[in-house]
Amino acid sequence: LSQPAPERLAVSEGLFARARQVTPGGVNSPVRAFGSVGGHPHFIASADGAYLTNADGARLLDYIGSWGPMILGHNHPAVREAITGALQGGTSFGAPNEREVLLAEKVVELTRELGVERVRFVNSGTEATMSALRLARGVTGRSHIVKFRGNYHGHADGLLVEAGSGLLTTAHHLGEAAPSSAGVPQEYAALTLVSEYNDPAALDALMQERGHEIAAVIFEPVVGNSGVLIPTPDFLAALHRVREHGTLLIADEVMTGFRLSLQGASGLLGIQPDLLTWGKIIGGGLPVGAYGGRAELMEHVSPSGPVYQAGTLSGNPLAMAAGLATLSELQARPELYTQLDRYAAALADGLKSAAQEAGVPVSVNQIGSMLTAFHQDAPHGSVQTYQQAARSDASAFAAWFRSMLRQGVYWAPSQFESIFVSAAHGDTELNLTLDAARRAYAELG
Ligand code: PMP
């Protein structure tokens, strides 16, 4: 790895200065601006396998994977060829095309055991969760929804309430029991009830009191957006009980879908949701989201039913081709999941011992190819709630992050995010990462 010393970031810094003149904060999605870790974002010129090349020509070992989609690694030949092939036939039709059918058939084939019989494609995870909630409200005739503190489901108004991800790290977090963003009316936010992740008693109590008003409970089946949090069996049981109130259970698999297994976190953990939402991997690096479930529910969506939802670019042929190539590759090589898990487990072990040697308190959560190392003094695997995650020392993390980046390892630029391992991460990358991590912890210790 080349070492991207600050003076070697001249091109990125120049681009960032120009970007700030024409785009709010210089970025098109907040966490990219490095607000919580300091320093300037690297502009990326290209990406291949496990590596990014920044605009200054330095190579960076990538643990963001575009925040999840790039499970096969960047610029994967099968995905590139699928997109190139589709490109020859035009980029958008505004009429049905075969690739939409092929990708929908693939998703149904892979997730039928979860009850998925119909799937509708949209263009982002945000659209997927927004649409699934509209469907749940349309089917049940109820107005309220429940989400969990620190879970993130995209930036639709009703979901920007006690939300995770960038909301946990931007300077404008507005505080307790309130919208997480300006511009979300309190009246609208009031329709979103907030409960605590991994607190089955709190969810049971809320459902006892208000279950009859609640259209849906939406949740991250493994949380990535408060850092990684793994659901306890008791909490999963409480989630399944919400159905006793006629409430629909929506598993937001935007991050975990096709990542934690071919059947996502739901398949891995034995969750049986009524509706699922997807994004990221399902589009293979192009803008795709989707929602799906039983026919009896999904047929309420227009034009079959009265719940309206549409999109000019939905089912875009290039995006469908990229998603289909990605899912087909994952299906053809199921051993990839074992490989990803092994890598991430070895990374977790290496980080634990490196931190311990340096005397830096760290608590690692890892499941499959998702991992967060919380800078706090707690047993590994014991961070289960948003409140516990929030106790982390974000400034120690920031210093560690900057040291890793100076050494050419591009970790997620926030304490409250997951990193994502790809199939292109191998022994070389593991050793590079752990060497860098040992130095970064030693600098902190
Ligand atoms: N749900 C979850 C669980 C997510 O992690 C994200 C994005 N990180 C979203 C929804 C929103 O997806 P998008 O950014 O594609 O709108």
Residues whose N, C-alpha, C, O or C-beta is under 5 A from the ligand:
A	BS01	PMP	S124 G125 T126 Y152 H153 G154 E220 D252 V254 M255 G279
